[in-house]
């Protein structure tokens, strides 16, 4: 795909929710960080951001998390990608899944964005929540939450990680969604919390982020 930026907005293709070839065979992309795949992902974000001429969406591609391709014929390929996208106004990120159709090497104006929707990522259960890494993530969450309000430290301590799930975000970064058994060291009582922590295993704790920490209500 040639350069996406020159006059791309003027040549926008309508975002059409065509079927994405659910019955076809999709081949996983071995390296979603290649230039071509990044260009396809960037094309999708730009087109989606400008799909409504009345309101530009402040979205920017961070990285392509994963993807698949399927041949359509005549050298044309469908790309089904999971994108990590940043809102440049708020700084928040979210995952989207897009389907883009085009012929590698052709002009961007010949490509079509077929769908662009929020991605409900698949969480993979953690087989052993008692491992050191998972405990460290849980402990990190409790410490950060306990000290979130500088005016009042909460006397909380991790007892154990009850269960958990992970999902890859991209660039080696992982989200951990854990259910924690937490003790109030002042009263001795315990309670369950659910947290989501994002970070890169093996990296410094200062690069990790506690995304949520809420009381956990077990399903009946």
Beta strands, then each sheet from edge to edge (+ up, - down):
strand 1: 27-28
strand 2: 59-73
strand 3: 76-87
strand 4: 93-102
strand 5: 112-118
strand 6: 124-125
strand 7: 156-170
strand 8: 173-184
strand 9: 190-199
strand 10: 209-215
sheet 1: 1+ 2- 3+ 4- 5+
sheet 2: 6+ 7- 8+ 9- 10+
end
